[in-house]
Amino acid sequence: MATPRDVARHKHPTASLDVDCNPITIYVSDPEVMQSGAGWYIGETYWSPEWDGSVGPYDRISSYYDTEAEAVAALAGRKVG
């Protein structure tokens, strides 16, 4: 379940579809450093009060990095906006 911090960081409303193809609004975060089994990357997460209220990965917008420090440096060097 989303925390108040999760809700606050998801600022960008985006139209989407739920698992039954019903239209819903999701809110997407600014780019942030994330981790998966493949490594560290820059990505975005989503939150939707219309769905189940959880936060999940939305998009990977970089290649994978070997370390968190490399991903943080790459994010710091990006022009976001």
HUKABEL-V21703 format. One record per residue. PSI is psi as a letter, one per 30 degrees, with the letter a starting at -180 (NA if undefined). BURIAL is # if it has 9 or more other C-alpha atoms within 8 Angstrom, else .. Layout:
# HUKABEL-V21703
psi->[PSI,PSI]
burial->[BURIAL,BURIAL]
This chain:
# HUKABEL-V21703
psi->[k,k,l,e,e,e,e,e,f,j,f,j,k,k,k,a,k,a,f,g,g,k,k,l,k,l,k,k,l,l,k,l,k,l,k,a,f,f,a,k,l,k,a,l,l,l,k,j,f,f,c,g,g,l,k,l,k,e,k,k,g,l,l,k,l,e,l,e,e,e,e,e,e,e,e,f,f,k,j,k,NA]
burial->[.,#,.,.,.,#,#,.,.,#,#,.,.,.,.,.,#,#,.,.,.,.,.,#,#,#,#,#,#,#,#,#,#,.,.,.,.,.,#,#,#,#,#,#,#,#,#,#,.,.,.,.,#,#,#,.,.,#,.,#,.,.,.,.,#,.,.,#,.,#,#,#,.,.,#,.,.,.,.,.,.]
